[in-house]
Amino acid sequence: MANVAGKAYGMTVITPMNPARTWVNHLVFMVARMMPGTLSGLLGLSLIHFARWVIVRRDQWPDFGEGKPEVDNDYMIFCSNFNGTWDQYIDAFSDGIPNGLDLFWYSSTKYPSSIPSTSFKSYISHNQIQNNYFYNATPGSAQRDIKSALRVYDVLRQLARQHPGMTAGQFALEYRKALVRVQNDLGTCGPAPAASPATENAERNRKDFVEREWGGKP
């Protein structure tokens, strides 16, 4: 269950691509970089921490001393970190940016299209690589928790800059105003509720380590 760390799940999918069609995906990615607005559906999915598509041509595989591998296909590597379960993520992708997904995986062999989601899930599951190691710097925080913490941090820094030039009464007033501005960002971080057996097993496996590192137990 190394794919799960705290509230996040790490996904890696590697799909073969017909070399004669790889240029199409290069063009799609170039347009997406030049026109970020085309990714508004993806950027609007608040459960996503990170998502990246990378094309590896058949002659770009590394040589670790055993000679370059001889492969017939180019490959696309998709990496993503997200909150929630695997099914929730795939469903959000399929519902939120179906046309975008079909373009991003356009050249991938036997890609079925993102709708209906059942065949799309089967395709992703078949090509997914289970991660042996997944590091998460903020295991108790979802994407929204991190954004909330950054907003609170900015307000505190602003108060710190204002404090030297204020009387106690003025600072108290500004503090109360700041508290009102960030009151919806003061939630408590921590482990996510068990959303699936995979998440529950991962939390059980890492329980001793977490207690040893953060719980004050020997």
SVG drawing of the C-alpha trace seen along z (x, -y; Angstrom):
<svg xmlns="http://www.w3.org/2000/svg" viewBox="-20 -54 48 60">
<polyline fill="none" stroke="black" stroke-width="0.4" points="0.0,0.0 2.9,-2.4 0.7,-4.4 -1.0,-6.0 0.7,-8.5 -1.6,-10.4 -4.4,-12.1 -2.7,-11.6 -2.5,-8.9 0.3,-8.6 -0.5,-7.4 2.0,-6.4 0.6,-5.1 2.8,-4.1 1.1,-3.6 2.7,-2.6 2.3,-5.0 2.5,-4.4 5.7,-6.3 4.0,-7.4 1.4,-9.3 3.6,-10.6 4.0,-14.0 0.2,-14.6 0.7,-14.5 3.7,-16.7 1.5,-19.3 -1.3,-18.9 1.1,-19.4 2.6,-22.4 -0.8,-24.0 -1.7,-23.3 1.4,-25.0 0.8,-28.1 -2.9,-28.3 -3.3,-27.4 -7.0,-28.2 -7.5,-24.9 -6.6,-23.2 -9.2,-25.1 -11.2,-21.9 -8.1,-20.2 -7.0,-23.2 -10.5,-23.4 -10.2,-19.9 -9.3,-20.8 -8.4,-17.2 -5.3,-17.2 -1.9,-18.1 0.1,-17.5 -0.4,-16.0 2.1,-15.6 2.3,-13.8 5.8,-13.0 6.6,-11.4 9.6,-9.1 10.6,-8.2 11.8,-4.6 15.5,-5.8 15.4,-7.8 15.4,-5.0 18.5,-5.1 21.4,-2.7 22.4,-1.3 25.3,0.7 23.3,3.4 22.9,1.7 19.9,-0.4 16.7,1.6 15.2,2.3 11.5,1.3 9.0,0.8 6.9,-1.9 7.2,-5.3 5.7,-5.6 3.8,-8.2 4.3,-8.4 1.5,-10.0 2.3,-10.9 -0.2,-12.4 -0.8,-13.0 -4.3,-13.5 -6.7,-13.4 -9.4,-10.8 -9.8,-7.3 -8.6,-6.0 -12.2,-5.7 -13.1,-9.3 -10.1,-10.6 -10.8,-8.7 -14.4,-9.7 -13.5,-13.4 -11.1,-13.3 -13.6,-11.6 -16.4,-14.0 -14.3,-17.2 -12.1,-17.1 -13.2,-14.2 -12.1,-15.9 -8.8,-16.8 -8.1,-13.3 -8.9,-12.0 -6.4,-14.4 -3.7,-13.7 -3.9,-9.9 -4.8,-10.2 -1.7,-8.3 -1.7,-5.7 -2.3,-2.1 -5.8,-0.8 -6.9,-3.9 -10.7,-3.5 -11.7,-7.2 -12.6,-8.6 -16.3,-8.1 -17.8,-5.6 -15.6,-5.7 -15.7,-1.9 -13.5,-1.1 -11.3,-4.1 -10.8,-2.8 -9.9,0.6 -7.3,-0.9 -5.7,-3.0 -5.7,0.0 -4.0,2.2 -1.2,-0.2 -0.7,-1.5 2.6,-0.9 2.3,-0.4 4.8,-2.7 7.3,-1.0 7.9,-4.3 5.8,-7.4 7.0,-10.4 4.5,-13.1 5.9,-16.1 2.4,-17.1 0.7,-13.7 -2.0,-15.3 -3.0,-18.0 -5.1,-17.9 -4.6,-20.5 -7.2,-22.8 -5.5,-22.5 -2.2,-23.7 -3.8,-26.6 -5.6,-27.6 -2.3,-27.4 -0.6,-29.7 -3.4,-32.3 -3.1,-32.3 0.7,-32.6 0.3,-35.7 -2.1,-37.4 0.3,-36.7 3.2,-38.1 1.2,-41.2 0.3,-41.6 3.9,-41.2 4.9,-44.0 2.2,-46.3 2.8,-45.6 5.8,-47.9 3.8,-51.1 0.6,-50.3 -0.7,-50.8 -2.0,-47.8 -5.6,-48.9 -4.9,-49.4 -3.2,-46.0 -6.1,-44.3 -8.5,-45.8 -6.4,-44.7 -6.0,-41.2 -9.7,-40.8 -10.1,-41.9 -7.5,-39.5 -9.1,-36.7 -12.4,-37.3 -10.6,-37.2 -9.1,-33.7 -11.8,-32.2 -12.7,-29.7 -9.0,-28.7 -8.5,-27.6 -9.5,-24.0 -7.6,-21.1 -5.3,-19.0 -4.8,-15.3 -5.3,-11.8 -8.1,-11.4 -11.0,-9.0 -10.6,-5.6 -12.1,-5.9 -11.1,-2.4 -9.4,0.8 -6.2,-0.4 -6.2,-3.6 -7.0,-1.8 -4.2,0.8 -1.7,-1.9 -2.5,-3.8 -2.2,-0.6 1.1,0.3 2.6,-3.1 1.0,-3.6 4.1,-2.5 6.4,-4.8 4.1,-7.8 3.8,-7.3 7.5,-6.9 8.3,-10.0 5.5,-12.3 3.7,-10.8 6.5,-11.0 6.6,-7.2 9.9,-5.3"/>
</svg>
